[in-house]
Amino acid sequence: MLALDGQQQAMILEQAAQHAIAFLEAAGERPAAAAQRPLPMAALPESGLGAQASLERFYATIEPYLSGSSGPRYLGFVTGGSTPAAIAADWLTSAYDQNAALIGGSAACAVELQALALLRSLFDLPTSFEGALVTGATMANFTGLAVARQWWGERRGINIAEAGLAGLPALPVLSATPHVSALKALSMLGLGRRAIEPVPTLPGREAMDMAALERQLQAHQGAPVVVLASACTVNTADFDDLEAAAALCRQHGAWLHVDAAFGLFAACSPEYSHWVKGIGQADSIAADGHKWLNVPYDCGFVFTRHLALHERTFQTSASYLDPGANTVPELLHRTPENSRRFRALPVWVALLAYGREGYCEIVESNCGAAAALGEWISTSSEFELLAPVRLNIVCFALTEGTAEGTKAFLKQLETDGRVYLTPTTYAGRPGIRAAFSNWRTTLEDLAVIQAAMRDCLS
Ligand SMILES: *Cc1c(COP(=O)(O)O)cnc(C)c1O
């Protein structure tokens, strides 16, 4: 089969491309989320079926149960879509199959460095920030916090990358509303989820109370600690005051890590960039590509202002990895992974394809849709906002909605298929989130979304 597939490669790829195109063109009409049922179990065949027969089986038996998450009315989580430029480049990434770990006779690492420079420019970050692409913001948080942990160890005279954590006290991580992925990162780093030292939020907000942060930093009396700031939260898109946090961290010798998974994109629009003012003074920043950059999954990025420390943390030396005369940095010294997908290509192509204006447009149109939905909700008698709409997320509830009622409403919406929303709990109330992060979403979609929400109330 392999030999036959080798001969039929062009046809196999062309047919898959046609199929993908048809899927994308219909993405607006497919149900936003597909009802789930047990899939037919596949058994490993003794002799293979070949690419075409296997793909046909997939299209017939499994594809109907994929979600419309690439479409315009999937508003669950913060999912994003993929632009034409990013999809085309991602296809090519698979075809090229480069390993962006080492120079190894390929330009892949050099393209990644360019992609990082383009991102830095998009977000107006100082050139002192160096970074790497990772699989998503979870790994970006892991990487940034690993560098913070290395800094903390060195402040205490221990090179953690070499000696581990034995004998060290707990590392306090001061945070108000950390994302679960940052907690997972702390657990993986051997610091533990309980490393979080909670900082109170401002009244009625998810943002950190800076006066409380100052008091807590003072209480540590100059001992090295990490401040984990949010830009922004997933429930209500609330931002910590990064400028104030950076000033306090400087004053008290603390490390500032900012989880800016999608909030970093506020920097793309003059209307919203005030939310991330001061982020350029952070020590490390984690963000996502597969959300608001609208590139396919498997893309996040991490920036730090401490390259030597960063590379000490992830140093991967071996005689067979000797860079020899190479002058381009080896990116495996900056990330947990060694072999690495050439995920820089979709980033590089998408940034060239749409430029600063393109990303400003996506951010402003998504935030405009969120604002319009928020406006509609605040004037309706069936729904009420749980928080003001600051960016691209609408956090709301059914008026006097119980947990069961909210669940039933969401189930009804899911079955209806016109829009996909996900549940939350906010301020002790069962809530619903609508997160706008897809370049395709228009105000026409908003009208469809509102109609679906009305129809599913009964
Ligand atoms: C999505 C998200 C993450 C985790 O990102 P993944 O891409 O799922 O790894 C971390 N922090 C925030 C604020 C997020 O929204």
The ligand as an ORCA input file, in Angstrom:
! r2SCAN-3c Opt
* xyz 0 1
  C      -6.457     29.502     26.631
  C      -5.716     30.077     27.751
  C      -4.595     29.432     28.286
  C      -4.159     28.051     27.846
  O      -3.883     28.018     26.512
  P      -3.878     26.698     25.635
  O      -3.750     27.257     24.286
  O      -5.180     26.003     25.874
  O      -2.710     25.896     26.063
  C      -3.901     30.068     29.272
  N      -4.298     31.248     29.751
  C      -5.381     31.898     29.291
  C      -5.760     33.214     29.881
  C      -6.129     31.329     28.260
  O      -7.208     31.968     27.783
*
